[in-house]
Amino acid sequence: MSQLEDGISDVLNKAIRGLGRSLSEVAQALGMDEGRLQHVLNGDWDDVLLGKLSTMLDLDTQALIGLPLYQPDVSEVIGLKRIIMPYRAWSVNTWLLEYEGASLLFDTGWNRADILSELNGLRPDVVFLTHAHEDHVGGVEALQALGMKIISESEALQIGEFQFGKIRIQVLDLSGHCVPTASYWITGFKKSLWVVGDAIFAGSMGGCKSPENFTMAAATLRKGFEQLDDDCLILPGHGPMTSVGLEKASNPFRKHFA
């Protein structure tokens, strides 16, 4: 079983911050003091209370309650490898595509030694970056020193499209959690793939530092979801692979973007 990036408490905190609600405001609406609310946000909740909170925060109640048991059921894709590396007390993903002679890496993880060890001498043709947060770009300098081509999120958004034999990559803007954020819609495999950085996870989405960023994140995600079919596999920067259809149905934030 692959661990999700976020639990119920993470989702609630992200929603409160993203919607610009203060703890005192939420507590007052729930008829409790702020200290009690903090205990709730730390995990002291029940289904009735989660129902009230989800309604207030425009989250999907059943998806939120069911989050601890949510495990996206998606099949592996030949030529695709999820590389999981440590990041402080957590972990971070990079994604490696090897297909018909092309080798492409998406993000580099946090520690240069980790990505070099994982690649084990492999030299990807291109390294694409989703966004500039430290846990996704920590290996850039090490890979550049070996002569690998790095395409930043800003450059990718400007170019817009790439082709590697039968592999076609279209760049979609998923700014919000981080500005800018480039995501990569990849076709040419049995199923299409969507490398999304931290914009969305299985059962959650990237935290946003302000309501303006949250609004932006919801808008860019909504635009992406409108373009892609339900079978498209989502490759997030943290946590397990999922799909567009599964997140439309099972993500607590789905009312904001689906």
N, C-alpha and C positions, 0 to 999 in steps of 0.2 A: 504494500500500500504506500503510495507516494504522498508525502505530507503537503497539505495546502500551504500557501504562503500566509494566509490570514485566517483567523478564527472569528467567532461572533464579536468579541470585544473589539478586534481590529476594525471590523466593518463598521460597527457603531461609532467608534471614534473618528474614522475617516468621514463618515456621513455627517456627523455633527460639525466637524471642522470645515468640510467642503460646503455645507449649507450656511456657514457663518452663524450658527446658533451658539450661544453661550451656555455653559453648564447650568448657570442659575436659571436661564430661560427654560431649558429643557426640564430641569428639576421642578420648577414651578408648574409647568404644564402637566407634569406627572403627579403633582401633589406630594412631593417629597423634598427633603432638604438636599443641599448640594453634596454634603458628605455622603449621604445614602446613595445618591446618583453615582458618585465616584466608585463606591463599592459595586454598584450594578455594572458599571463600565469595566470593572476589573473581573467580572465573571459571576457575580452574585445575582443571577436573574432566573426567571422562569418563563414558560411559554406565554402566559398572559401578559407579563410585562414586556416581553419581546414583541408581542403583537401591538401593544400601545406605542412602543418606540419605533417600530417599523412603519406604522401609519404616519407618525409625526415626521419621520425622515424620508418618506416616500420610498421605502425599501419593500421588497417582496417578502411578506411575512413567512410563507412556507419555505422559501429558499433560505431565509435567515435561520429559521428554526432547524432546518435540515442540514445546515452547513457542516456540522461535525461529522456527518456520515457521507458527505458528498465526495465521490471519487469519479472523475470523468472516465468514461469507458471508451477509449479510442485505440485504434490499432496502430502498430508500429509501421513506419514507412521505410522501405529499403533505400539506403543512401543517406538517411537522416540519423544523426547521433546527438543526443542530449548530453552535454558535458556539465556535470555538477561540481562546482568548486566551492571551497569555504569562503565566507565573507564574515569576518568578526565572529559573532556567535551564531550566524545564520549560514545560508548558502546562496549561490547565484548560478544562473545557467548561462552557458554559451551554446550555440547550435552550429553543428558542422554538417555541411551538405557535400557529399561526394557522388557525382553522377556523370557518366559518360566523359570522363577525363577532366571534369571541372571540380575544383575544391574550393568551397566558400565557407567562411567563418563569420558568424554574427555575434558581435561583442567579444570581449577578451577576459572578463572576470576582473578580480581585484588585485591578485598577486601575480607578478610577472613569472615567478618560478612555477606557479601552478599551471598556467596556460602552456608554458614551454614543455613541462612534463607531460601534460595531457596530449599535446600534439606529437610528442615523441619523434621529432625530426620532420614531420609533415610540414610542408610550406604551402598554405592555402594561396590560391591565385589572388583572392581579394578578401580583405577583412572589412565588413560593413559594421558601422556603429549605429545603435538606435538612439542613444542620448549620452550626455557627458557626465553622468553621476559616477563617482569613483569606483563603485563596485562593477561597473561595466566597461571601464576604459583603463583599468590598472595595468593591463599588459600591453598597451599600445606602443610605448617606447621600446619595449623589448622586441616586439614583432617588427617595428620599423627598423631597428638596428640590424635585423636579419634581412632587410630589403623587401619585406612584404608590403604590398600596396594597401593603404588604409583609406577608406572612404568615410568621412565624417557624416553625421546626420544632416548637417547643413548642406554639404556638397551633394549628398544623395537626394535631398528634397529639391535642390536646384536642377539636377540632371533629370530626375523623374523616372527613368526606365533604364534597365540593363538587360543584356542578352548574353547567355553563355550556352551556345549550341541550342538544344531544345528548351533550356531553362530560361524563362522570362521572369524578370523581377520588376514589378511596378511599385513605386515608392508612394506610400500614403502618409499624410501628416496626422500624427496622433498626439500632438502637443497638448499639454494640460498638466500632467504630473511633472513633466519637465518641458521647458520651452527652449529650443525646438526638440521634437521627438520625431524621428523617421521610423516608419514601420515598412515591412517588405512583404508584398504579396507575391508569392512565388508559384508559377504554374509550369507544367512540364512533367510533373510526377503523376502518379495515379490519383492523388488528391492534391488540391491546392493547399499551400502553406502560408501562414501569416505570422511573421516574426514581429512581435509587438513591444519588446522592451518591457517597461513597467506600466504601460498604459492600462493593461487589463490582465488579471490572473484568473485561474480557475476559482470561481466563487468570490471574486472581489475585483477591485480596480486599484490603480495607483493612488496613493494619498496625494492630496493637493494642498498647497500652502495657503490658498485663499479661495473665497467663493468665486472670484473671477476665473481662477485656474480650473476650479471644479466645473464651472459652466463650459469652459473651453474643452476640457477633457470629455465631458458628456457629448458635446457637439461633434468633436472629431471622431469619437467612437461610434456615434450614431451614423455618421456618414460612411465610415468603414463597414459597419454591419449591413448597411443598405446595399453595398456593392458586392458583398461576398455571399456565396451560397452556404447553406447550413453544414455541409460536409467539410468545409474548409477547416483545416487544423490550425489551432492557435498555439504558437510557440512563445511562451512568456519568459521574462527575465528571471522569474522565481517561480518555483512550484511546478506541478506537472503540466504536460500538454493537455489541451482540451479542444473544443471545437466551437464554431460560431453557433451552431444549433443548440449545443448543450448550454452555452452561456446565455443564450436568449431565454432558455427555459429555467435555468437553475442558478443564475447569478443574483444575489440579493439586490444589486444595483441595477438590475435589468430595466426597471421603469425609467431610469435616467438616460439609457442609451439604446435600448432595443425597440 
